[in-house]
Amino acid sequence: MPDERPQFLGAFLFRIIRNHAMNRLRYLVSGKRKGDGILAFDELDECIADTSESVEDTTDESELAEALNEFIAGLDYKKRFIFIRRYWYLDTQAQIGKLCEEKEENINMILARIRKNLRKYLNERGFD
């Protein structure tokens, strides 16, 4: 716990948990381990700006989370399914293609369009 009590304790704890999960993911994918998780997050880097590590930015992060939830809720079922499978469950495009009975190339194109729309959506809401 920091010297000063964070204004938003839940966001502070969420950041700790998220950082721990990312460290664990990096450990699991290092060397000869599976590297799909890092690749999935790298795809989203172009959509979401890097946030600083200060606790004061937790309000911005909660607004970003709310904007992401609104964006995902606005997607049709198939696109939402593909997006969640890729960036939450970290499935490969081939795995998603099998689940959706689509070609891998089609899944890649759908994800690229979703990322483009997400970037546009976030830019309209002031997340540069």
N, C-alpha and C positions, 0 to 999 in steps of 0.2 A: 504494500500500500504506500502511495507517495506521502510526503510530508503533509500536503494539503489534501483534504478529502475532495475527491472529484465531484464536480457539480452533478454529473450524470453517472452514477455508480454502475448502472446496468450497461451503459455504453463502454465504460472503462473495463468492466469485466469481459464484455464481448470482445474488445480489442485484444485482451490477454489471451482469451481462448482462441481467437482467430489466428493470432501470431503463433501460438503453440501448434495449432493444426497445420499451418503453413510450414513451420519448421519440421514437423513430423512428415509432411508430404515431401519436402525436399530430401529428407533422409531416405525415405522409401524409394524415391526415384533416382537417387544418386548411384553412380556406378552402373552395374548391370541390372538394376531394378527397373520397373516399368516407369516410363517418362511421360505418359499421356496427360497426367494431371497438370504438370507445369505448362505443357503446350496449350491446354485449354485456357489457362489463365493468361498466357501470353496473347492469345487471340483477343481477349477482352481489354488488354492494356490500351489499345487504341481508342476505346470507347470511354473509359473512365480515367479521369485525371488522377495523378498520384496525390495522395493526401499526406499531410505532415503527421508527425507522431504526437503532437500536443493534444492534451485532453480537451482543450477549448474547441477543437474542430469536431467534436463528437456531434454537435448540432448539425453541422454540414453533412456528416456521415449519415445521420438519421434521416435527413431530408433526401439524401442520395438513395438510401434504402427504400424510402417511400416512393421516390420517382421510379426506381427499378421495379418495385412491386406493381405500380400503376401501369408501367410499360408492359410487363409480362401479362398482367390481367387483360390488357387490350389485345393481345395476340389471339389468333384463332387456336383451336385445340391442337391441331397438328404442329403448328409452329411452336406453341408453348411446350408441347411434349418434347420436340427436338431440342429446343433451347435448354430446358431443364435437364434432359438426359445428358447433354454435352457439358454444361457448366456446373451442374450440381452433382450428378452421378459420375461425371468424368468419363462417360462412354466415348469410344472412338466413333468416327463417322461410319465406319463399316458396321459396328454393332448397332448403331441407330438405324442404319439402312436396313438391316435384317429385321429389326423390330417394326419398322414402318413399311417394310416391303418396297423400299425405294432403292435406287442406285446410289452408291456412295458419292458420285459426282453431284447428284441432285441434292443430297444432304449438305454437301459443301456449299453449294450455291444458296440454299435456303439459309444456312447459318451466316454466310457473308451478307446477304440482304438484311437479315435480322440485326446483325452488328451495325450495318450502315444506318438502318432506321433507329437503332438504339442511340448511336452517336448523335444523329440529328435531333432526336427527342431530348437527350440530355443537354445538348447545346441550346435548344429553345428554352430550357428551364434554367439556364445560367450555370451549368456545370461544364466548364471548359476544360 
